[in-house]
């Protein structure tokens, strides 16, 4: 946690935490990481996509398979200090724990600090993890930031050899799996009074733009029964969105944006525009929810004599976490006498990118009041200590399995 | 109606209809009125508040009591051509009708074109009619427009003697009453397939600012049951506002303005601000409605764990129209075989100012789709013809009553 405080000092904008892809602050942060990891006997490098990788290999085999652990190093503007960096620091702490406890491991540990996850500089997230799975393509590299600098140019300036970006991709055959420790960014663990949660899936998501068009009119002269009030129609739908969210287990459905026209106190709104966000771990459930909400909107619009338009503006599928690796984390919790809180992650994570290529799991750490992306982001030393213990126990568990029958499927140790 | 077309050409802003208090366009419009009214044998003057008055006195008594008829001559920006001017032109048309039909009247007709009703130039409406009832006071005259010009200066530049503004007040003893013909500005007459409506009262109005404060949060990570969504709370209240409006006869209740924070598609709204407008012909009903809505909002806020703030930002009382004068108009409709549609005017009118001092009535003329304050404002020749006939019949009716017993209460004819 002290290290997270130290990393928070590396910022593009003095006074707040704001650290973007390949910024000078990120380079200075890498220097700090390099210092700590080198001191722990790790070998550090920055790949062609600006990801920081520190390898600890306690085996005799220089090509030993690695268990990846970490998260991202970039932040949103005016961020907290734990979203991302805490996962990387827990990776380093596990290595230090392994050394301190003289734990024998039949695999290497590769601590990953992804270069980009928040999508701030180029408007597209996951640049770092996409490179690690060989998906950092030309269109991604040619995106430009607000200053007109392309991602490729930013990488070059950062000292990366962009021509080698394909080589940044990991070979799944040499990777045991990826564990991402991350703050929950939600209030579930706090509400259940538990320090840690196990992510079963990263939710799929649909975003849509909805518009109700009625008829504007004088708030004094148009009787209630002759109105075609676009805001009343929208309000009825917002209630339906909320109700469906509450009635459907695992669904979250949110209207976060609303805009009425002409938006004047004494004029009946003629048009209301909304943005909706629907997430679920089961893609079929999510799609069913969106279809239901569309149908309900068309029905209420017809009944009210208003028109309804809907366009899905974005969607991505749910990503289930690896059953075995997740079970390993879960076992560590029960061994420690902790309840096993299973969670679907409503937020996206680098784990969602990695999971399509290697066994992946996410360990959520309770954060105060569910606050993230804000300076008030907060975790307790106790919770982080429990997280570290859980991770170390999982590593031990995995080492036993690697040594046993499972190991036969991998390169010999 | 041709004259309304002609008056529409007098505008401060070429290409649209936009005519404000004491503008050069208003002066040119006065010239046109003077031409028409003088030709009809009327005596024209502009009072100290910029009101245009054309007097037709068919009696032998130069101080004969007058029946006032008219409306306002100013417009909103990008206005239609009938809101206001049609009432003045119907006044002139009644005079011409009286002359043409050789109707004997025991009173004068004073056609009034109020200088200001819309509140555009000084942000406060009814300057013209307030002067006519002796309520154009120093604070009103010292209001300044966007160019820093005071109402008093504007009047002086228009050629008015502001020192005589108190003298612009009518003596109720010399006024039989005031009739304001005006487009409905609502869809009731059209929906009931009737050309004319009789206003029973100008509705009282309350405006308020409401705020729901919940907790912003990540649309993906906060489960539905842990949310304190300020927009969902607002939506529930909007539905209650609409329901109360529909269930309470004569009430109109509108949420015309909404603003959510942070108003981003993937963030649960932490705050929602609304503006509400409540109108009713019965002040007690209106106040009860506002209190009910406040109570309902506090209840739902408590249930949802959000807070609710409400402040009434404006209110004015309802103004009933004169029973006898209204009955006269109503009789003319039934004599013509028309249904008597009684309406409460949700919009404010000069009649609301006059009604506190002299018997006042408003005749509504059907307008297409209830549209006003817009170039699409439209009336039919048939409806205007019926309105003129109704007004002439009412004048005849009033003349009979003036000649009979009622007349004993007034100056002898």
Interface residues (C-beta under 8 A of the other chain):
Chain A: X184 X185 X186 X187 X188 X191 X203 X205 X207 X217 X218 X219 X220 X221 X222 X223 X224 X225 X226 X229 X231 X232 X234 X235 X236 X238 X239 X242 X245 X246 X251 X252 X253 X254 X255 X256 X257 X258 X259 X260 X263 X264 X265 X266 X267 X268 X269 X275 X276 X277 X279 X345 X346 X347 X348 X370 X372 X373
Chain B: X184 X185 X186 X187 X188 X191 X203 X205 X207 X217 X218 X219 X220 X221 X222 X223 X224 X225 X226 X229 X231 X232 X234 X235 X236 X238 X239 X242 X245 X246 X251 X252 X253 X254 X255 X256 X257 X258 X259 X260 X263 X264 X265 X266 X267 X268 X269 X275 X276 X277 X279 X345 X346 X347 X348 X370 X372 X373
